Amino acid sequence: MSLNDATAPKNMSDLSGRPYRLMNGLGNKFVILDIRDHPLKIRESDAARIADPKTGPGCDQVITIEDRDGLFMGVWNADGGEVEACGNAARCVARILMDEYERDDIQFSTVVDTLSAWRVGEGRIAVDMGEPKFHWRDIPLAEQMDDTRFIDVKLGPIDNPVLWGPSAVNVGNPHCVFFVPDAEAQELDRFGPLIENHPLFPERANVSVAQVTSRHAIRLRVWERGVGITEACGTAACAALVCANRRRLTERKAVVTLDGGDLAIEWRDDNHIIMTGTISFDGEGVFAEDF
């Protein structure tokens, strides 16, 4: 049954008794619901209840595997908002589907793109995250800025800002990347929500501080929109690499080290970004009858 089927449920009332998987990509935690056989419509309030450890299993994102004229991945952040992409979740979903179909590669769609994924050695999954978007309308930004390698965002006094001139890019979702000498020294928990909700970002933004440690290595910390500080964010790692390369700080391939571990990111000559890393199964469960 497809979600377009007239008989598909229109609300969340059928969540009780449904099974789910718990997975993570470098500590980026997901509750994954396979709703291909029994479709349902997830509301923001329901996703938020699932993500909140006080009312549900708890996670950074709620992920669905669906049949929408083919394999489809849906993504909801911890605040309940549906979003366009999640790189770490894509690797988890790819692993589930490749195991199910007994193959070493798979394709599935999101609301913005079709993703290809494949196995890379023991326990490692690579995902083609598509092409980055740099035009101010595509990020999107609220004001015209011709060079999004350096956008007009400052923190602190106007004449002596603490942080200024981040890069902006869309990698399935909008990102704002500050390049700093020491990523650990930045109070990301304080200014992350300010930049996330900055008027320049009409769809809000994921906010990162990136410390380039070599031509092939970046230390990254991330404030994810609708979630907060996360141990890992795949699209942020992709954003950091392409923005660093545009500013001539790195080559087109680097290891991005997040709080939860390393992701290998390559911005290929065909303009596609390849992200490779490990994933983990953390368990499974069933929603209570009165959820």
C-alpha positions in Angstrom: 0.0 0.0 0.0 1.3 3.5 -0.9 0.8 6.6 1.2 -1.2 7.9 -1.8 -3.7 5.0 -1.3 -7.0 6.4 -0.3 -7.2 3.8 2.5 -4.0 4.9 4.2 -4.4 6.2 7.7 -4.6 10.0 8.1 -3.4 10.3 11.7 -1.1 8.7 14.3 -3.7 6.7 16.1 -2.2 3.4 14.8 1.3 3.9 16.4 0.5 1.7 19.4 2.0 -1.7 19.1 4.3 -0.7 16.2 7.8 -2.1 16.2 10.8 0.3 15.8 14.6 0.0 15.6 17.2 2.1 17.5 20.3 2.9 15.5 23.0 5.5 15.5 25.6 6.9 13.1 28.6 8.1 15.2 26.3 8.8 18.1 23.6 10.6 16.0 20.6 8.6 17.4 17.6 7.5 15.4 14.2 5.8 16.0 13.5 4.0 12.7 9.9 3.0 11.8 9.4 0.7 8.8 5.8 1.7 7.7 5.8 0.2 4.2 3.3 -2.5 5.0 1.1 -0.4 7.3 1.4 3.3 6.3 0.6 6.1 8.7 0.9 9.9 8.7 3.3 11.3 11.3 2.5 14.6 12.8 5.0 17.0 14.3 3.6 16.5 17.8 4.0 12.7 17.5 7.5 12.9 16.2 8.4 15.2 19.1 6.9 12.7 21.6 8.9 9.8 20.1 12.1 11.8 20.2 11.7 13.0 23.8 13.2 10.4 26.2 10.5 11.4 28.8 7.7 10.3 26.5 9.2 8.0 24.0 12.3 6.0 23.1 14.3 9.2 22.7 16.5 10.2 19.7 17.9 13.0 17.6 15.7 12.2 14.6 12.7 10.0 13.9 13.1 8.2 10.6 10.6 6.4 8.5 11.1 3.8 5.7 8.1 4.2 3.4 6.7 3.2 0.0 6.1 6.3 -2.0 6.2 4.9 -5.5 9.5 3.2 -4.4 11.7 3.2 -1.3 11.5 6.5 0.6 13.1 7.8 3.8 11.3 10.4 5.9 13.1 12.5 8.5 11.7 14.4 11.6 14.0 16.4 14.0 13.6 16.1 17.7 11.4 19.2 17.8 9.0 17.4 15.5 9.7 19.4 12.3 10.0 17.4 9.1 13.3 18.1 7.4 14.8 17.4 4.0 17.9 15.2 4.7 20.0 13.4 7.3 23.2 11.8 6.1 23.8 9.6 9.1 20.3 8.3 9.0 20.7 7.6 5.3 23.6 5.2 6.1 21.4 3.5 8.7 18.5 3.1 6.3 20.8 1.9 3.6 22.2 -0.8 5.9 18.7 -2.0 6.8 17.6 -2.2 3.1 20.8 -3.8 1.8 20.5 -6.5 4.5 16.9 -7.0 3.6 17.4 -7.3 -0.2 20.8 -9.2 0.3 22.7 -6.8 -1.9 25.7 -4.4 -1.5 24.1 -1.3 -3.0 20.7 0.4 -2.8 18.8 3.5 -3.9 16.0 5.3 -2.1 14.5 8.8 -2.2 13.9 11.7 0.2 11.8 14.8 -0.2 14.6 16.5 -2.1 16.7 13.8 -3.9 17.4 10.2 -4.7 20.2 8.8 -2.7 22.6 5.9 -3.7 24.4 3.9 -1.0 26.8 1.0 -1.0 28.9 -1.1 1.4 32.6 -0.1 1.8 34.4 -2.9 3.7 33.2 -4.3 7.0 30.6 -2.2 8.7 31.1 0.9 6.6 28.5 2.5 4.4 29.0 5.1 1.7 26.2 7.5 0.6 26.2 9.8 -2.5 24.7 12.9 -0.9 24.2 14.7 -4.2 25.4 18.1 -5.3 25.8 21.1 -2.9 24.0 24.3 -3.6 25.7 27.6 -3.2 23.4 30.2 -4.7 21.8 32.4 -2.0 18.2 31.5 -3.2 19.0 27.8 -3.0 20.4 27.8 0.5 18.1 29.8 1.1 19.1 33.2 2.4 16.7 36.0 3.0 19.0 38.5 1.3 21.0 38.5 -1.9 24.6 37.6 -1.3 26.7 36.9 -4.4 29.6 35.2 -2.6 28.3 32.6 -0.1 31.8 31.6 0.9 31.6 34.6 3.2 28.2 35.8 4.4 27.3 38.8 6.5 26.8 37.2 9.9 28.6 38.4 13.0 28.6 37.5 16.7 29.6 40.1 19.3 30.4 43.8 18.9 30.1 45.1 15.4 33.5 46.7 15.5 35.1 43.7 17.2 33.1 40.5 16.5 33.9 37.2 18.2 32.9 35.3 15.1 32.1 36.6 11.6 32.0 35.7 7.9 30.8 32.1 7.9 30.2 30.1 4.7 26.7 29.0 3.7 25.6 26.0 1.7 22.7 23.7 1.2 23.5 20.0 1.3 19.9 18.8 1.4 19.3 21.3 4.2 20.8 24.7 5.0 24.2 25.0 6.8 26.2 27.9 8.3 29.8 27.0 8.9 32.2 29.2 11.0 35.9 28.5 10.5 37.7 28.9 13.8 41.3 28.3 15.2 39.9 26.1 18.1 36.6 24.3 17.7 36.6 23.2 21.4 36.8 26.8 22.6 33.5 27.9 21.0 30.4 28.2 23.1 28.2 26.5 20.5 25.4 25.9 23.0 25.1 29.6 23.5 25.3 31.0 20.0 24.0 28.0 18.1 20.3 28.8 18.6 20.9 32.4 17.8 22.4 31.6 14.4 19.9 28.8 13.7 17.1 31.4 14.0 18.9 34.3 12.4 16.7 36.4 10.1 19.0 35.6 7.2 17.9 32.0 7.3 14.2 31.8 6.6 14.2 28.0 7.0 16.6 28.1 9.9 20.1 26.7 9.7 22.4 24.0 11.0 25.3 25.8 12.6 28.9 24.4 12.8 32.3 25.4 14.0 35.1 23.9 11.9 38.8 23.8 12.8 41.0 22.9 9.8 43.9 20.8 11.2 45.4 19.8 7.9 44.7 19.8 4.1 42.9 16.5 4.7 41.4 16.9 8.2 38.7 19.0 9.9 37.5 19.0 13.5 33.8 19.8 13.6 31.2 20.6 16.2 27.5 20.9 15.2 24.4 22.6 16.5 21.6 21.0 14.5 18.4 22.9 13.9 15.5 21.5 15.8 17.8 19.2 17.8 20.7 21.1 19.5 24.3 20.0 19.8 24.7 16.5 18.4 27.5 14.0 18.5 27.5 13.8 14.7 25.7 15.3 11.7 26.5 13.8 8.2 25.2 16.8 6.2 27.2 19.2 8.4 30.4 17.1 7.7 29.6 17.4 4.0 29.0 21.1 4.3 32.2 21.7 6.2 34.3 19.9 3.6 32.9 21.7 0.5 33.0 25.1 2.3 36.6 24.6 3.4 37.6 23.6 -0.1 35.9 26.7 -1.6 37.9 28.8 0.8 41.1 26.9 -0.3 41.6 25.6 3.2 41.5 21.8 2.3 41.6 19.5 -0.6 38.4 17.9 -2.0 38.8 14.9 0.3 39.2 14.9 4.1 38.4 13.1 7.3 35.9 15.1 9.4 36.1 14.4 13.1 32.9 15.0 15.0 32.2 14.4 18.7 31.0 10.9 17.9 33.8 9.9 15.5 35.1 10.2 12.0 33.4 10.6 8.6 35.3 10.4 5.3 34.0 13.1 3.0 34.9 13.4 -0.7 33.7 16.2 -3.0 34.2 14.5 -6.4 35.0 16.2 -9.6 31.4 15.4 -10.8 30.2 17.7 -8.0 28.7 14.9 -5.9 29.6 14.5 -2.2 30.4 11.0 -1.0 30.1 10.4 2.8 31.5 7.2 4.3 31.3 6.0 7.9 30.1 3.3 10.4 26.7 2.8 11.8 25.4 0.8 14.9 22.3 -1.1 15.9 21.3 -0.2 19.4 18.2 -2.3 19.9 14.6 -2.5 19.0 11.2 -2.1 20.7 7.5 -1.8 20.3 5.4 1.2 21.1 3.1 0.7 24.1 -0.6 0.1 23.4 -1.4 3.5 25.1 1.4 5.5 23.4 
